[in-house]
Amino acid sequence: TAVALAERLHRVLAAVLADPGTRLSEIDVVGPEERRRLLTEWNGAPAPEPGAESDLFAHRMIEEQASRNPDAPAVVHGGTSVTYAELNRRANRLARHLIARGAGPEDRVAVLLPRSVDLVVALLAVWKAGAAYVPVDPAYPAERIAYLLADAAPRVVLDGPVDTRAYADGDVTDAERTAALVPAHPAYVIHTSGSTGRPKGVVVEHRALAAYLRYLRTAYPGIPGTSTVHSSVAFDLTVTALYGQLVSGGCVRLAELDEDAAQEAPDFLKATPSHLELLASLPEQASPGACLVLGGEALHGRALQAWRERHPDTWVVNAYGPTESTVNCCDHRLPPGAPLPPGPVPIGRPFPGVRAYVLDGRLRPAPTGTTGELHIGGTQLARGYLDRPALTAARFIADPFGPPGSRLYRTGDLARWRSDGLLEFAGRADGQVKVRGHRIELGEIEGVLRERPDVVRAAAAVHGSGPEDGDRRLIGYVVPAPGAAVDPEEVRRDAARLLPAPLVPAAVLVLDALPLTPNGKLDRAALPAPDFTGAARGGAPRTAREELLCELFAEVLEVPTVGADDSFFDLGGHSLLVVRLAGRLRAACGVRVTIRDLLDAPTPAALARRTAAGEAGTADPLAPLLRLRGGTGTPLFCIHPAAGTGWVYTGLLRFLAPGRPVYALQAPGLGTPEHAAGTPDDVVKDYLARIREVCPDGPYALLGWSVGGLIAHMLAVRLREEGAEVPLLALLDAYPRTAEDAGDDQDADEAAALRALAASLGQELAPDGTLAGPADVEVASLVRVYREMSRVYADPVLGRFDGDAVLFRAAADKPDGSPYTPELWRPHLAGRLDVHAVDCDHGGMTRPAALAAIGPELDRRLAALADAAHTHDETDHRGGIR
């Protein structure tokens, strides 16, 4: 063997010395049969049986399906469907176009296409040409797309339609390719987060992919049926449900995982554990009937239990594997009726041809039950990292337990063998984290934050509940350069231009210094959780009145100190705390303060000037349109709940960008007892006129809680009928009327009305018959408005909004079987409905804990609006009270 190897190396060296430009794939070192045998044996895989060459390449497996079942549907997207024969013919023509452009084995082709049939054709064509595809999501920021293309150095970029009518549509052969295609050539390069701040490309070879797909074809029920492919091809979660189906004769549906995709239940679905909550909120047809494979992050029995109870006949598979092991390399299957573990679901056993070792720091096997680092070897290992030889050598090491020349991949994951022979995941050994299934190197985020000239040090961490709850958030930390003033929101916005959405920090905190361990390393565990109620930043008080107000602000906000120029709302103030502050001010100095005063003068210094001038308490807190905050850009209009008050939304301000104008619509009957609401159409016309006064031309962002959600929907429909843009419709636990509502007594006694008011306001009623709040609303007014709104919206006629909407669902009081489901909105929405569960009851939707979950998501959606493209951007919402 050694002599034969030396002879082959001599041939390689001789060819390269004779012509340094020679490509290795062009050197005839061994014959085709010997080459195939060597390539398939290098990682311990058995040599293929004669006639089984097609099983070494995914595209050959798909070609076989096209030969067997040419008229069977292969890919469906929207109203477009292609058969296996048509898919194969289109891919063959495009492959010849790529070959004509010089693409072949060891070359890369970047595929920059949206989800479509054309995308699948392109991926298959790249393989047929012999090249490796590099998937690039068009939704990535421009800077990231530019980096990925520069890193991959593709020979061809497919980013739009290609005219291939001039090319033949028969299967491509080696004679047409730039070189013979062998199983050791790359199939794709997928970029994952990198600890150096740069994404790294993982090179996966055909032999590894083929081994994975051969396993899929026999391991999981539903593979020969239909699948829903909902994730980006830049995320290797897609590989399973896309190619598993195509190599088995199944049908692939390309669709979002939402209600629109749920016309018919798929047989097979691959998702992350974080998707379980979304699946629970969607119609039953969105979930698979045969097999659900979950991977990408830790799975806990508690998170799976509710879904499993509703789908007892579906197999559930907990799959494990980094991209470097070709999607997944271990799994634990739960057939129907199998009990769920109370804690972590094991990741099971390695696939055939895969070797798994739990090793200690000296590469010695860890005893059963002892935690160590998981190492993977065998047939499914990737080649390594694209153009990163040092990183490849550090992560892909010699296998001391396998055949000569074999390798192990150091996963960085902690695991342990259980006494029953199953593997159990135990976390990470380094700075890599998983958030909603996305593998994230904190170092990549830190590298982007450090690129700013006003930042000298940066860090990132994940805060939130455990992985079983799926509520984990990335937080960035920066230390300013000497003399620099860092705006955390600006830092976050800049990061969003460089990083894909899963890597953008939910918040950025500015620190004087990063916490360190005794040996001088970053103490990541000591990085503070996001808390906007910290110490004063706004300077010392300058007068006795300011000093008193600073003390009262600090007392109410429960913070050590408050500066004279610190905003009440930026420090965590909300409507409930305004109640307390108004009471403290009245008791301390006899000053009456309304919500309007705090909105217009939110700092101790500004409020001191307002009270000194005798202006406090003079503004109308019950005005039909309440400006919660001024600014420029697209304003957010918040529609009141049944009680009619809009100042319950003040708690949102701390979560929205400082320049975002926010208005609240209040029931006119609060301040004008003689006002009659009339019909729902009358209310919509009235509110629409008030909105038009502030923002004549749009676009319009609307939000409504409870009854306010119905009004917001009706406003959105009317605005669209008038030709205006409504890019955001947010519903806070709002639902169209159900059959159960029909029996409600709208003439309930006053005690029942007051109980409902307390739930909707989150407030207390004072003994003197007024609301113990900043508006001093009389109980009679609240009851009158509440009953009027209940009457007006007892059975509203809802139209159909032609856009998308987001529903924040109060999960704490919606048990299984609750009539209030997102499905109620289906007849009234033409677009998609994104559902976010909030851990509260209906009455708690505007309390601080709920708004902490709602606010950041609203801010993200508002920030995504293309304000600069609209003329209303010039409108200044910083003026006087409206």
MINUZA-589204 format. One line per 5 residues: number of its first residue (from 1); for each residue x, y, z of C-alpha. Coordinates in steps of 0.2 Angstrom, whole numbers, plus 5000, padded with zeros to 4 digits. Layout:
REM residues N
NUM> X,Y,Z  ...
REM end
This chain:
REM residues 882
1> 5000,5000,5000  5014,5012,5005  5023,5009,4988  5007,5011,4978  5003,5028,4987
6> 5021,5034,4984  5019,5030,4966  5003,5040,4965  5011,5055,4975  5025,5055,4962
11> 5013,5056,4948  5004,5071,4956  5021,5080,4960  5027,5077,4942  5011,5084,4934
16> 5011,5099,4945  5030,5103,4943  5028,5101,4924  5013,5114,4924  5010,5123,4940
21> 4993,5128,4934  4987,5110,4933  4971,5106,4943  4972,5091,4954  4956,5084,4947
26> 4964,5084,4930  4978,5072,4935  4975,5054,4931  4982,5046,4947  4971,5030,4947
31> 4958,5023,4936  4939,5027,4939  4935,5010,4948  4951,5012,4959  4947,5030,4962
36> 4929,5026,4967  4934,5012,4979  4948,5023,4988  4936,5038,4990  4922,5028,4998
41> 4934,5018,5009  4943,5033,5016  4931,5037,5030  4927,5019,5034  4912,5017,5022
46> 4910,5000,5013  4914,5000,4994  4898,5002,4984  4891,4987,4976  4892,4985,4957
51> 4878,4996,4949  4876,5006,4965  4885,5021,4959  4870,5032,4958  4869,5030,4977
56> 4885,5040,4979  4877,5056,4972  4861,5065,4977  4857,5071,4959  4859,5053,4952
61> 4846,5047,4965  4834,5061,4959  4838,5056,4941  4832,5038,4945  4816,5045,4952
66> 4813,5055,4936  4816,5039,4926  4804,5029,4937  4790,5041,4940  4792,5055,4927
71> 4774,5062,4929  4774,5062,4948  4774,5080,4956  4791,5084,4963  4791,5102,4969
76> 4776,5114,4972  4777,5133,4976  4762,5143,4976  4753,5140,4960  4768,5132,4952
81> 4771,5114,4951  4784,5103,4942  4785,5085,4939  4801,5075,4941  4803,5074,4922
86> 4802,5093,4920  4813,5096,4935  4826,5085,4928  4825,5092,4911  4826,5110,4917
91> 4841,5106,4928  4850,5097,4914  4848,5113,4903  4854,5124,4917  4869,5113,4921
96> 4875,5114,4903  4874,5133,4904  4885,5132,4920  4897,5120,4912  4898,5133,4897
101> 4903,5146,4910  4917,5135,4916  4909,5128,4932  4914,5110,4936  4921,5099,4950
106> 4930,5109,4964  4921,5125,4958  4908,5134,4967  4892,5142,4961  4883,5155,4972
111> 4864,5153,4972  4856,5170,4976  4837,5166,4973  4821,5167,4983  4811,5152,4988
116> 4804,5145,4971  4804,5131,4959  4818,5140,4950  4829,5139,4966  4827,5120,4967
121> 4831,5118,4948  4847,5129,4951  4853,5118,4966  4851,5102,4956  4859,5110,4941
126> 4875,5115,4950  4877,5096,4956  4874,5090,4938  4887,5102,4932  4899,5094,4945
131> 4901,5110,4955  4896,5114,4973  4882,5127,4977  4884,5141,4990  4867,5146,4996
136> 4865,5165,4999  4849,5171,5006  4843,5186,4996  4835,5193,5013  4853,5195,5021
141> 4860,5212,5023  4869,5219,5008  4886,5219,5017  4884,5201,5022  4879,5195,5005
146> 4895,5204,4998  4906,5196,5011  4899,5178,5007  4902,5181,4989  4919,5187,4992
151> 4923,5172,5003  4916,5159,4992  4924,5166,4976  4911,5157,4965  4915,5154,4947
156> 4896,5159,4943  4883,5168,4953  4865,5163,4949  4854,5177,4955  4840,5178,4941
161> 4832,5169,4926  4844,5161,4914  4838,5157,4896  4843,5139,4893  4832,5135,4878
166> 4848,5132,4867  4854,5117,4878  4850,5099,4878  4839,5092,4892  4846,5074,4893
171> 4856,5069,4909  4874,5077,4910  4889,5065,4909  4907,5066,4914  4912,5068,4896
176> 4903,5085,4896  4910,5091,4913  4926,5100,4915  4933,5085,4924  4926,5068,4930
181> 4915,5070,4946  4919,5059,4961  4911,5057,4978  4925,5067,4986  4920,5082,4977
186> 4911,5096,4986  4892,5096,4985  4888,5112,4994  4897,5125,5005  4886,5132,5019
191> 4892,5147,5030  4890,5146,5048  4893,5159,5062  4912,5161,5065  4921,5165,5082
196> 4933,5176,5073  4919,5188,5068  4918,5181,5050  4906,5167,5044  4915,5151,5039
201> 4910,5140,5025  4908,5122,5028  4913,5111,5013  4902,5095,5012  4906,5082,5000
206> 4895,5071,4989  4899,5055,4998  4894,5063,5015  4878,5070,5008  4874,5053,5000
211> 4877,5043,5015  4865,5055,5025  4851,5054,5012  4853,5035,5010  4849,5034,5029
216> 4834,5046,5027  4826,5035,5014  4824,5020,5026  4824,5028,5043  4809,5040,5044
221> 4791,5037,5040  4783,5050,5028  4799,5053,5018  4792,5046,5002  4776,5057,5004
226> 4775,5076,5005  4785,5088,5015  4784,5107,5019  4801,5116,5016  4799,5132,5026
231> 4817,5137,5030  4830,5146,5020  4842,5135,5010  4856,5144,5018  4851,5135,5034
236> 4855,5116,5032  4839,5112,5041  4832,5113,5023  4843,5098,5017  4832,5085,5026
241> 4815,5089,5020  4820,5095,5002  4832,5081,4996  4825,5067,5008  4809,5069,4998
246> 4816,5071,4981  4828,5055,4982  4813,5045,4988  4800,5050,4975  4790,5062,4987
251> 4783,5079,4984  4791,5095,4991  4780,5110,4995  4790,5126,4997  4780,5137,5009
256> 4781,5148,5025  4776,5139,5040  4760,5148,5043  4741,5147,5040  4742,5149,5021
261> 4753,5134,5020  4741,5123,5029  4730,5118,5015  4734,5100,5018  4744,5091,5031
266> 4762,5086,5025  4768,5068,5029  4785,5075,5034  4792,5091,5042  4809,5096,5049
271> 4809,5110,5061  4817,5116,5077  4810,5114,5095  4807,5133,5095  4794,5130,5080
276> 4783,5119,5092  4775,5135,5099  4771,5141,5081  4764,5124,5076  4753,5124,5091
281> 4746,5141,5086  4743,5135,5068  4729,5124,5061  4731,5106,5063  4735,5104,5044
286> 4752,5113,5047  4759,5099,5057  4765,5082,5049  4754,5067,5049  4768,5054,5048
291> 4784,5061,5055  4791,5077,5064  4810,5078,5065  4816,5091,5077  4834,5097,5077
296> 4845,5112,5079  4844,5115,5097  4840,5105,5114  4823,5097,5115  4814,5095,5132
301> 4800,5084,5135  4790,5098,5143  4791,5108,5127  4785,5093,5116  4771,5087,5127
306> 4757,5098,5122  4760,5095,5103  4762,5077,5106  4746,5075,5114  4737,5083,5099
311> 4746,5072,5087  4748,5055,5096  4750,5045,5079  4765,5055,5073  4782,5049,5075
316> 4794,5062,5083  4813,5061,5080  4825,5071,5090  4840,5073,5078  4857,5080,5082
321> 4871,5085,5071  4882,5100,5067  4884,5106,5049  4901,5098,5049  4893,5081,5051
326> 4881,5084,5036  4865,5090,5044  4862,5076,5057  4872,5061,5063  4862,5055,5078
331> 4844,5053,5082  4832,5047,5095  4815,5041,5088  4799,5042,5098  4786,5031,5089
336> 4767,5034,5093  4763,5029,5111  4781,5030,5117  4783,5039,5134  4791,5057,5134
341> 4805,5060,5146  4802,5073,5159  4818,5082,5155  4829,5083,5140  4825,5071,5126
346> 4841,5061,5122  4849,5063,5105  4850,5044,5104  4863,5034,5094  4874,5038,5079
351> 4868,5034,5061  4876,5018,5052  4894,5023,5047  4895,5037,5060  4906,5035,5076
356> 4902,5045,5091  4914,5047,5106  4912,5057,5122  4930,5061,5127  4939,5071,5141
361> 4952,5084,5139  4965,5071,5135  4955,5063,5122  4951,5048,5133  4933,5040,5133
366> 4923,5047,5147  4914,5034,5158  4895,5032,5157  4886,5046,5165  4901,5057,5164
371> 4900,5073,5154  4913,5076,5141  4915,5084,5123  4906,5075,5109  4917,5070,5094
376> 4910,5063,5078  4919,5052,5065  4914,5042,5050  4906,5043,5033  4897,5060,5036
381> 4911,5071,5040  4913,5087,5030  4929,5090,5021  4933,5105,5032  4931,5124,5031
386> 4933,5133,5015  4951,5141,5014  4953,5139,5032  4967,5126,5034  4972,5131,5052
391> 4954,5131,5058  4951,5114,5049  4966,5107,5057  4960,5113,5074  4942,5106,5073
396> 4945,5090,5062  4958,5080,5071  4966,5063,5069  4954,5049,5075  4964,5038,5088
401> 4950,5025,5088  4946,5023,5070  4954,5016,5054  4971,5023,5049  4969,5040,5041
406> 4952,5043,5048  4947,5059,5057  4936,5066,5071  4926,5082,5072  4927,5091,5089
411> 4909,5097,5090  4912,5109,5105  4896,5101,5112  4895,5092,5129  4887,5076,5130
416> 4886,5060,5141  4882,5042,5138  4867,5035,5148  4867,5018,5155  4854,5013,5142
421> 4867,5017,5128  4859,5033,5123  4868,5050,5121  4861,5065,5130  4866,5083,5125
426> 4873,5093,5140  4876,5110,5133  4891,5119,5125  4909,5119,5129  4913,5136,5121
431> 4905,5152,5116  4894,5145,5103  4875,5146,5107  4859,5141,5099  4845,5153,5098
436> 4829,5147,5090  4838,5134,5081  4852,5145,5073  4870,5141,5078  4878,5157,5083
441> 4896,5161,5087  4896,5175,5100  4913,5180,5093  4905,5185,5076  4893,5197,5085
446> 4907,5204,5095  4918,5206,5080  4904,5217,5072  4902,5228,5087  4921,5230,5089
451> 4922,5237,5071  4914,5254,5077  4927,5267,5079  4918,5273,5095  4920,5256,5103
456> 4935,5248,5111  4928,5232,5118  4913,5222,5115  4905,5206,5121  4889,5196,5118
461> 4878,5185,5128  4862,5176,5129  4849,5180,5142  4832,5173,5145  4824,5157,5151
466> 4830,5140,5147  4830,5132,5130  4814,5122,5135  4805,5138,5135  4812,5145,5118
471> 4813,5163,5125  4832,5167,5124  4838,5184,5118  4855,5190,5112  4862,5205,5121
476> 4877,5215,5115  4889,5225,5126  4900,5239,5121  4914,5249,5130  4915,5266,5123
481> 4932,5273,5117  4939,5287,5128  4929,5303,5125  4916,5294,5114  4897,5294,5117
486> 4890,5278,5111  4871,5277,5106  4866,5259,5109  4851,5260,5097  4863,5266,5083
491> 4875,5252,5087  4860,5240,5086  4855,5247,5069  4872,5246,5062  4874,5228,5067
496> 4857,5224,5058  4865,5230,5042  4879,5218,5044  4872,5203,5052  4857,5192,5047
501> 4842,5194,5058  4845,5179,5070  4862,5187,5075  4856,5205,5078  4856,5208,5097
506> 4839,5212,5104  4847,5226,5114  4864,5234,5116  4870,5239,5134  4884,5252,5136
511> 4896,5247,5150  4911,5256,5158  4921,5240,5157  4918,5222,5153  4918,5210,5169
516> 4933,5199,5170  4938,5183,5178  4953,5182,5190  4964,5176,5176  4959,5191,5166
521> 4947,5183,5154  4929,5189,5149  4917,5184,5163  4902,5181,5152  4892,5175,5166
526> 4894,5191,5175  4887,5202,5160  4872,5210,5166  4855,5205,5160  4846,5219,5151
531> 4838,5231,5163  4832,5248,5158  4829,5254,5176  4847,5257,5180  4856,5271,5189
536> 4854,5290,5184  4862,5295,5168  4855,5313,5166  4865,5323,5177  4862,5330,5195
541> 4847,5341,5199  4849,5360,5199  4835,5366,5209  4825,5360,5225  4810,5356,5214
546> 4821,5345,5202  4829,5337,5217  4812,5332,5224  4806,5326,5208  4822,5315,5205
551> 4819,5307,5222  4800,5304,5218  4805,5297,5201  4818,5285,5209  4806,5279,5223
556> 4792,5275,5210  4804,5267,5198  4813,5258,5212  4830,5263,5206  4845,5270,5216
561> 4845,5287,5208  4837,5297,5194  4845,5311,5185  4837,5328,5181  4836,5324,5162
566> 4832,5305,5163  4816,5301,5155  4803,5292,5166  4798,5281,5152  4816,5276,5146
571> 4819,5271,5164  4804,5259,5164  4789,5270,5168  4772,5265,5162  4754,5268,5165
576> 4754,5259,5182  4769,5268,5188  4762,5285,5182  4747,5281,5194  4760,5280,5209
581> 4769,5295,5203  4754,5306,5202  4749,5300,5220  4766,5304,5227  4767,5321,5219
586> 4749,5325,5225  4754,5320,5243  4771,5328,5243  4767,5345,5236  4749,5346,5231
591> 4753,5346,5213  4740,5337,5201  4749,5328,5187  4741,5320,5172  4747,5307,5160
596> 4748,5322,5147  4760,5331,5158  4771,5316,5160  4771,5313,5141  4775,5331,5137
601> 4788,5333,5151  4795,5315,5155  4811,5321,5164  4812,5329,5182  4819,5345,5174
606> 4805,5347,5162  4792,5342,5174  4799,5354,5187  4797,5368,5174  4780,5363,5169
611> 4774,5363,5188  4783,5379,5192  4774,5388,5178  4757,5382,5184  4754,5372,5168
616> 4753,5355,5176  4736,5347,5176  4729,5359,5163  4731,5348,5148  4716,5337,5144
621> 4721,5319,5148  4705,5312,5140  4707,5320,5122  4702,5308,5109  4719,5308,5101
626> 4733,5307,5114  4751,5310,5108  4761,5298,5119  4778,5303,5111  4783,5315,5097
631> 4796,5312,5083  4798,5310,5065  4794,5295,5053  4780,5283,5053  4769,5285,5068
636> 4761,5270,5078  4743,5273,5082  4737,5263,5097  4718,5260,5098  4710,5259,5115
641> 4702,5243,5123  4684,5243,5128  4687,5255,5143  4691,5268,5131  4708,5274,5138
646> 4723,5275,5127  4736,5279,5140  4738,5261,5145  4750,5260,5131  4763,5271,5139
651> 4773,5256,5144  4777,5253,5126  4788,5268,5124  4803,5261,5133  4804,5247,5120
656> 4802,5258,5104  4816,5268,5095  4817,5285,5103  4812,5294,5087  4796,5284,5084
661> 4780,5295,5086  4767,5286,5096  4748,5291,5097  4734,5283,5107  4716,5285,5101
666> 4704,5286,5116  4685,5285,5116  4677,5302,5114  4664,5298,5127  4677,5298,5141
671> 4678,5317,5141  4661,5321,5133  4647,5312,5141  4635,5317,5128  4645,5309,5114
676> 4637,5294,5106  4648,5281,5097  4634,5276,5085  4638,5261,5073  4655,5253,5071
681> 4656,5262,5054  4653,5279,5063  4667,5275,5075  4679,5270,5061  4675,5286,5051
686> 4678,5297,5067  4694,5288,5071  4700,5289,5053  4698,5307,5053  4708,5310,5068
691> 4722,5299,5061  4722,5308,5045  4724,5325,5054  4741,5319,5061  4746,5308,5046
696> 4737,5313,5030  4745,5301,5018  4752,5286,5027  4759,5273,5028  4750,5268,5044
701> 4755,5257,5058  4740,5251,5068  4739,5242,5085  4724,5237,5095  4721,5228,5111
706> 4705,5218,5113  4690,5228,5106  4704,5240,5100  4711,5226,5089  4694,5225,5080
711> 4694,5243,5077  4712,5243,5071  4707,5229,5058  4692,5239,5052  4703,5255,5051
716> 4716,5245,5041  4702,5238,5029  4696,5256,5026  4713,5263,5023  4717,5250,5010
721> 4700,5254,5002  4706,5272,5000  4723,5267,4993  4734,5270,5008  4748,5258,5014
726> 4746,5249,5030  4762,5239,5033  4759,5235,5051  4743,5228,5059  4746,5222,5077
731> 4733,5214,5087  4734,5212,5106  4724,5197,5111  4710,5202,5099  4698,5190,5091
736> 4682,5191,5080  4666,5187,5089  4664,5168,5093  4648,5158,5095  4651,5158,5114
741> 4650,5177,5115  4633,5176,5108  4625,5173,5125  4634,5187,5134  4623,5199,5143
746> 4628,5216,5137  4617,5224,5150  4626,5216,5165  4626,5225,5181  4638,5238,5186
751> 4648,5226,5197  4651,5215,5183  4656,5230,5172  4668,5236,5185  4676,5219,5186
756> 4679,5219,5167  4686,5237,5168  4698,5232,5181  4704,5218,5170  4706,5229,5155
761> 4714,5243,5163  4725,5235,5176  4721,5249,5188  4712,5251,5205  4696,5261,5208
766> 4698,5274,5222  4686,5275,5237  4679,5292,5231  4673,5284,5214  4687,5290,5203
771> 4700,5280,5194  4716,5280,5205  4726,5285,5190  4733,5300,5181  4717,5304,5171
776> 4705,5306,5186  4692,5297,5175  4675,5295,5184  4669,5278,5186  4652,5282,5178
781> 4662,5288,5162  4672,5272,5162  4656,5261,5164  4647,5271,5151  4661,5269,5138
786> 4664,5251,5142  4645,5247,5139  4644,5257,5124  4660,5249,5116  4653,5232,5121
791> 4636,5236,5112  4644,5244,5097  4656,5229,5094  4644,5215,5100  4644,5209,5082
796> 4654,5219,5070  4655,5216,5052  4673,5214,5048  4680,5215,5031  4695,5207,5024
801> 4712,5215,5026  4723,5212,5011  4739,5213,5020  4749,5204,5034  4745,5205,5053
806> 4754,5200,5069  4744,5193,5084  4751,5194,5101  4741,5180,5110  4738,5180,5129
811> 4743,5162,5133  4739,5160,5151  4720,5160,5150  4719,5151,5133  4718,5132,5138
816> 4716,5118,5125  4699,5120,5118  4698,5139,5120  4686,5147,5107  4698,5161,5105
821> 4711,5155,5092  4721,5163,5078  4710,5153,5066  4696,5165,5069  4705,5178,5059
826> 4707,5168,5044  4692,5174,5035  4697,5192,5038  4715,5192,5032  4722,5189,5015
831> 4740,5189,5020  4749,5180,5033  4746,5180,5052  4762,5179,5063  4757,5173,5081
836> 4767,5177,5096  4762,5169,5113  4764,5180,5128  4764,5173,5145  4750,5183,5153
841> 4731,5183,5153  4720,5195,5143  4719,5208,5156  4738,5209,5158  4743,5213,5139
846> 4748,5230,5143  4757,5227,5160  4776,5228,5160  4780,5209,5159  4769,5207,5144
851> 4775,5223,5135  4793,5217,5138  4789,5203,5126  4778,5213,5114  4788,5229,5113
856> 4804,5223,5106  4795,5213,5092  4785,5229,5088  4801,5239,5087  4809,5227,5075
861> 4794,5227,5064  4793,5246,5064  4811,5248,5061  4809,5237,5045  4797,5249,5038
866> 4805,5258,5023  4801,5276,5030  4813,5285,5018  4803,5279,5003  4787,5289,5008
871> 4783,5307,5008  4776,5307,5026  4794,5306,5032  4795,5325,5032  4780,5326,5044
876> 4786,5332,5061  4776,5324,5075  4785,5334,5089  4773,5348,5089  4759,5353,5102
881> 4745,5342,5109  4733,5336,5096
REM end
